[in-house]
Amino acid sequence: MTPAVLTLDKVTKCFDRRPAVDAVSFALAEGERIALLGHNGAGKTTLFKMILGFLRPDTGALAVFGARPGTAAARTAIAYLPEAVAFHKSLTGEEVLRYYARLKGEDATRAVSLLDRVGLAEAGRRRVGTYSKGMRQRLGLAQALIGRPRLVLLDEPTSGLDPISRQNFYEIVEEVAARGATVLLSSHALTEVEAKTDRILILSHGRLVADDTLSRLRAQARLPIRLKVQGTEETAAEIAERLGGRRLNGRSVELLCDPSDKVARLAAITALGSMVADVDVTLPSLDDIYRHFSGVAPKED
Ligand SMILES: Nc1ncnc2c1ncn2[C@@H]1O[C@H](COP(=O)(O)OP(=O)(O)OP(=O)(O)O)[C@@H](O)[C@H]1O
């Protein structure tokens, strides 16, 4: 049997006796796109550093394709894009990629062809000092993709990018995953990862508090569904009374209901006939689910 791409077994790392990562276990499979979510200080970077072999766990074990992090076998398999990517300003994009190709023992011409893949072909001969933040980030991604890595770690890869650059970034991530590489990315941009990843890991104070697909986390959380019923100035009060909801303004009434009651509640709304002009159904967002699992109070409206 081929080993999992990455396995963590009860991994703990403390700083000043405080756990930054606390008994974390999970395994990643080939071609998965996983989002690692957590508030500032939740332990995401510490986890990445252990996967890369920069830090050793105090207890527990990690393996990258069955190898210990930091060994030649593990390092060859992994690519890493740090959050604040910095290159020498006086080097051109091409020179940066040639330099990293040499460090990784890879073909420099092939590495330079990655500029095209990340949309920097025309800027390849310009100095990095003239690049925008989005261009530097794309160069960082090209650097990470040198040598066809099998596990790609991206730390807050899209922070500071505009929507188009983000879109392009995720298209490349999708291509990388489609050819079998596993992509683990940490992010604070919850809405964005919602559509771009297959699985969600949530760290809270160093502990792994959620690990599943978004739809299964949604089902586990059993958060209320929001129904917004729109009536008229004449009917809103009666709608609120009959359905037991909260008046939002002169015309709308909001109801929160358990997922299992949704159909029954919609039937009750429909039975009001012409009193109702419209109904909006809002499922809990990833933000709501994140707050639920990480123990943060729900957002006030
Ligand atoms: N070298 C260190 N020495 C002491 N404490 C550290 C060290 N590195 C991390 N920590 C602490 O460990 C905890 C986890 O930090 P970590 O950087 O892993 O969090 P993070 O989830 O990456 O946060 P952010 O989203 O802000 O980057 C924090 O409380 C941090 O202060």
The ligand as an ORCA input file, in Angstrom:
! r2SCAN-3c Opt
* xyz 0 1
  N       9.267     30.529     18.373
  C       8.273     30.729     19.241
  N       8.521     30.998     20.544
  C       7.504     31.177     21.430
  N       6.195     31.095     21.108
  C       5.895     30.836     19.819
  C       6.909     30.651     18.825
  N       6.292     30.385     17.626
  C       4.961     30.430     17.872
  N       4.734     30.694     19.172
  C       3.386     30.791     19.808
  O       2.654     29.635     19.437
  C       1.290     29.948     19.170
  C       0.937     29.530     17.736
  O       1.624     30.398     16.818
  P       1.538     30.210     15.233
  O       2.481     31.199     14.638
  O       1.743     28.781     14.904
  O       0.026     30.624     14.941
  P      -0.706     30.922     13.552
  O      -1.980     30.138     13.588
  O       0.220     30.657     12.421
  O      -1.020     32.475     13.650
  P      -1.152     33.609     12.492
  O      -2.484     33.394     11.821
  O      -1.114     34.857     13.289
  O       0.015     33.468     11.553
  C       1.152     31.439     19.421
  O       0.685     31.615     20.751
  C       2.568     31.969     19.299
  O       2.770     33.104     20.103
*
